[in-house]
Amino acid sequence: MRKHRVLYGVALGIMMFASFSTQAANQTLGENNMNRTEICKRNFRTLFNGEALTNTGTDPEMMQILQKYIFGEVFTIGELDMKTREMLTVISLSTQQTLPQLKAHAQAALNVGVTPLELREAVYQCAPFIGFPKTLNALNTINEVFTENGIKLPLENQNQVTEENRHEKGLALQQPLYGTEIKDMLEGLPKNMGDEAARLLTEVYFGDFCTRGVLDMKTRELLTIGILVTSGNWDTLSSHIKGSLKAGNKPEEVAAAIIQCMPYIGFPNGLKALKILKSELE
């Protein structure tokens, strides 16, 4: 009798496992078979806690095209997680100073698990590339979102350097990825001002910003790709594609990051950036 109970238990376990496996396979198959309208609605709910494609407002046709393209197609390309996609969107909108859209996506970023510190660091990463005035505008916008969500300001300090070691720590991040590229490029300027500019880059970009907490260098380099694609700074983009790959990003991650920015920058800049990536991989 005991033997029969054991055999029955084993058989039941096998049947349950097969059932769960079938359910999981059917779920995956269902997701693969979802059309872009269904995917759009699902992603929109996750991001904004609302409904897409409502056919309301003054320009419902534009919203239909926009929402299906962004949330139903672009969000399916590559293997970037939702948090990374939203941080890329935030830095692209910050770079363009499209502040109403930035506010909406800052909230969406929080909704999908981007922490306030991660969101702030993503915007901080823009400063060396777009300048401080635009970065302050973007920070004011995300701080409004933080306040509306009851998040206490200012956020925790993430500075990791001192006046004495910011050059050393910045150089430790810069050299493995970029060597002496900038210093060599600026050599020969009057009164060693090329050396001074190179020093400022080391100490401010790499020392003051890239050493900060929360985001690692791999993530910061991927976000930088989005900033440069958005601003159309092609020479610097080429250099940072190399640096991003050295920092640990895969070519397909860099490509997906570029495509993630395309709805916000247009096809010409997006396709040009993909061509630059392709040339760096050849």
N, C-alpha and C positions, 0 to 999 in steps of 0.2 A: 504493500500500500504506500509506504513512504517513498519507494522508488517511483511509483506512478505520480505522486504529488510533485516530486523533484522534476520529473520529465514534463509535467504539465506547466510548472513554473517557468522552466526554460523555454518551452514553446510559447507561453504567453509573453515572456520577455522579448523573444524574437519577433513576435507579431506586433508588439507595441513599438519596438525599434523600427520595424519596417514601415509602420503607420506614420511615425514621426518623420522618418526619412522622406516618405512620399509627400507629406505635407510641406516639408522644407523645399523639396524639389519643385512642387507645384507653385509655392510662393515665389521662388526664384524665377520660374518660367513665367509666372504672371507678371512680375516686374519687367522681365525682358520683353514681354508682349504688350506692355502699356504703350499707348501712343503719346505723342508729345503733349496733347491736351491734358491727358490724365496725369502725366508726370509734372506738368506745369502746375496744375491745381494742388497736387500733393506737396511740391516744394514750396509753393506760395504759402500754404497753410503753415508749414513748418517755420518758415522765415518770418512771416508777418502776422500769424494768428488770424488770418482773414481769408476771403475767397477771391480767387483770380477769375478773369473772364466773365465779369458780371454784366457786361454790356450796358454799363451806366456811365454817367459823366458826359462831358462835352465832346470828347473824342474817343468813343469806345473802339473804333476801328484801329486807331494807332495803338491803343492799349492791348488789343488782341494780338497784333503782330509782335509788339514788344515783349509781352509776357510769355507767349509761346516760344519765342526765340531765346530769351534769356533763361527762363526757369524750366522750359520744356526741352531745350536742346543743349545750350551751352553748359548747363549744370550737369549734363550727362557725359561730357567729353573729358577723358582722362580720369585719374583716380584721386584727385584732390578731395579732401573731406570738406564738409560744409563750412566749418570754421575757417579754413584756409581760403576758401572761395570768398567768403564775406570779408575777410581782412584784405584780400586783393581788391575787392570792390570798393572798400572804404578808402584805401590809399589812392586808387584811381580817381575817385570822386573828390578826394582832398586835393590831389594834384590839379584837377580841373577847376576847383573852387565851385563846384555845383552843390552848394550847401543844403538846399532843401532835400535833394536826393541823398546826400551824405547823412542827414539826420535820420531819414527812414532806414537806411542800411546800417547805421550805428545801432539802432534798436533791433534790427534783424540779427545783427552779429551777436548781441546779448542773448537774443531768443534761442540761438543755436549753440550757445555754450562758450562763446568768446568771453573771457573774463574782462572786467573793466581795465585791469592792468595790461592785458594783451592788446586790447583795443587802443589804449593810450600809447603803448610802445609802437604799434603799427603807424600811428599818426606821427609820432616823434621821428620815425625813420624817414619821413618825407623831408624834414627840415634841411639836411645837407644838399638836397637835390632841387627843391622848389623854393627855398629861402624861408626865413623865419616869419615874415608877415602872413603868407598864405598858410603856413603851419599853425600860426596862432588863430587864424580864422577857423580852421578845421577843429582845433582843440576847443574853441568856444562852442562850436556846434555839438561835439560829442559830450562836452561837459553839461550842456542843456539836457541831453538825454540821460546822463548820469543823475542829474538832479531830479528829473521827472520820475526816475526809478528808485529814488530814495537812497542813492549811493553817495556816501559822505565824501566831500572834497576838502582838501586835496587828497589824492590817492597816495599810497605809501611810496616813499622815496626809493628809487631803483638805481641810484648812482653807485658805481662800483670802483671809481678811481679817485685819486687825490691829485692835488696840484703837482706833487712830486713824481707820481708814477703814470700819469695819463699818457705821456709820450711812449713810455716803455710798454704799457699794456696795449695801446693802440697799435704800435708797431708789431707786437706779437700776433695780432689778428691780421694785420695788413700783409706782412711779408709772405706768409705761406700761400696766399691767394693772388697777390699782385706784385710781389717783389719790389723793385725800385722803379717801376714803370712810370709813375708820375714825376719823380725826381729826375729821371733820365730825360723825359720829354721836355721838361722846363729848364734843363741845364743851359747856361749861357745868357740868361736874362740879366739885365743891368743890376749891378750891386747885389748879386746873389738873391734877387727877389724870387727866382724860381725855387730856390731852396726854402725860402720862407713860406711860399705858397704850399709846397709839398709838406712842410712841417705842420702847417695849419690843417691840412687834410688828415694827416696822421693823428693829430691830437684832438681835433673836433669830431670828424666823422667816425674814425675808428676808436679813438680814446673816449670821447664824451658820450657817443651814441651806441656804437656796436658792442661796447663792454657792458651795457646796462643789463639788468636782470630780465627775467620772464621769457623773452624770445631768444632762441639760440641763433648762431650765425647762419645756419642753413636756412632758417625761416626768414631772417632779415635779408639775406641775399635774394630769396625768391620774391619778397615784397619789393625789393629794389628793382627787380626786373619789371614789375608792374608799374612802378613809378616812371621808369625810363621809357617804357613802351608808350605810356600815356603822354609824356612830355615830348616824345619824338626825338630824344637825344641819342642818335644812332651810334656815334662813336663810343660814348660811354656805355651804351647798351651792349655793344660787342665785347667790351672789356668785362662787364659784369656777368655776361653769359659764361665766360670762361671762369670767372671767380665763383659763380653760383655752382657750376659743375664741380669745381675743386672743393667747395664747401659741403658737398654731399648730395646736391639735388640731381636727380636723374634727368636725362634729356627730355623724357616724356612729361616730367613734372614742369619743366621750364616751358615746354610747348603748351601744356594745359593752362599754365598761368597766363601766358600771352592770350590764348583764346578766351579765357575768363574775362579779360579786359576789353575784348573786341566790341561788345555791345555799347560800351561807354566811350570808346575812342574812334569807332568806325573801322570799316574793312581796310582802307589804304594803310593806316598805321599798323594794324594788326598783321596784315599779310607781309608788310615790309619787315616787321620784327621776326616773323617766322622764317623769312628768307635769310635774315642775318643769323638766326639760330642754325639753319640748315648749313650755311657756309662755315660756321664754326665747328660743325660736326663732320665735315668732309675731310 
